[in-house]
Amino acid sequence: MLAVLALAACGSTRPAGHAQAVQIQAAQPVRWSALRTVKGVVDLSGPRSDGSVVVAAAGRLWLRAAATGSLKPFAPGYGSPAGLEAYIALAGGRSCFHHGATYALRLAHGDGVTVVSASGHTVSKFAGLPSAGLENGIAFDQTGGFGHRLLVTATRRGHTTVFALDCHGHVQVLTRTGPRVEGGIAVAPAAFGRFGGDLIAPDEISGRIYAIAPNGTATPIVQSGIPHGQDIGVESEGFVPRSYGLALVADRLTPGNPHPGDNLILALTRATLAAAGVRAGELLAVAEGGAQTVAVSCARTCSARTVALGPPRAHVEGHVTFTG
C-alpha cells in the first residue's frame, strides 16, 4: 500500500512554506472497528484518574467505565445543543485548573467555555469569549509553551482566532489571523521535532495540518494526503502516548451527509497500531469522512503516512483519545 509522505519547510525560522509530497512504501493499513453504539457521539475526553472517559453525545455527557466500557449519565446539569459540536477537554497535569474537570465549548447563550467539576455535580460558566466566529477546537497545553493554559479556536471567513485561557478565566488573544482550522486540536509533546509544544490543528478543506506557536505564528507542517473538502478531510487528532490500551474516536450519525456515520465509538488496539508501525510521540490524524488515518512524525522535517482506514460511511468528530 502506498502512502503519502509530505515534508515541511525546515530551518530555524517559521516561514509559511509549502509541503512537497512524495510517495513511499508503507505498511498495510489496519482497520478501525466498532467498540459500542452511542447516540449522537461527538467527542471523548482523555482518561480520568480512574481510567474512565467523558463522552459528549447528543448534547449530554456520559462516563465510559475503564473496566467494563459501560456508560452512565454524567453531570445532569450540563446541556448543549444536540446537533452542534461542543467538543471537550479534560484538565490535568501541572496546570492550576481543577484536576479532572471537563471543559466544553459553549455553543449557545454566548461564546465561551463551560466547566463541569470532576464529580459532575457542578456545571458553570468558566469564561466568555469575544465573538470570533464558530468555536471549533479546544485543548489543554500540557507541555508548557502556552503557560499550561486552555486553548480555544474560533473560525470566521477562512481565518482562525486562537484564545489562551488561564485557570482564572482570563483570556488572551494569540492571533486573529490564523489559517482556517477546526476539530480535535492538540498540543504537541516536546519531542515533536521543532514543532514540539506548538498547537497542532487540522484543516479539512485543504488537507493541511498546521503548527501554531505560542506567539500566534502558524506554519503548515504537512499535507495529510487524505482526500480533503467540507466534511471529508482531516478532522480529529491525538498524540500517541507511551502506554495505552485503545485509541478511540467518535463516529457520529449525520443523516444526509455523503459520509452519514454510525453513532459509534471506533477503536484501534495498541497491538494493531504497533503492527501498522505507529510509535509513541506520533500524531494520529483522522479524516472526518471515512476515518482514513495518518501518523505524522516530525524531526527536522515532518512526514505523514496512512496507517488505518475506517468504515467508508464513518463521520468522525472530536479528538482521538487513548485509554489505559
DANORSUL-V780300 format. One record per helix or strand of 2 or more residues. SS is the DSSP state (H for helix, E for strand). FROM is the first residue (numbers start at 1). LEN is the number of residues. If there is no record, write none. Layout:
BEGIN
ss:SS from:FROM len:LEN
ss:SS from:FROM len:LEN
END
This chain:
BEGIN
ss:E from:2 len:6
ss:E from:20 len:6
ss:E from:30 len:2
ss:E from:33 len:5
ss:E from:41 len:4
ss:E from:53 len:5
ss:E from:60 len:5
ss:E from:71 len:4
ss:E from:88 len:3
ss:E from:102 len:5
ss:E from:112 len:5
ss:E from:123 len:6
ss:E from:134 len:7
ss:E from:150 len:7
ss:E from:159 len:7
ss:E from:171 len:9
ss:E from:186 len:2
ss:H from:193 len:3
ss:E from:199 len:4
ss:E from:208 len:5
ss:E from:218 len:6
ss:E from:234 len:6
ss:E from:246 len:6
ss:E from:264 len:6
ss:H from:270 len:6
ss:E from:283 len:5
ss:E from:293 len:6
ss:E from:302 len:8
ss:E from:315 len:9
END
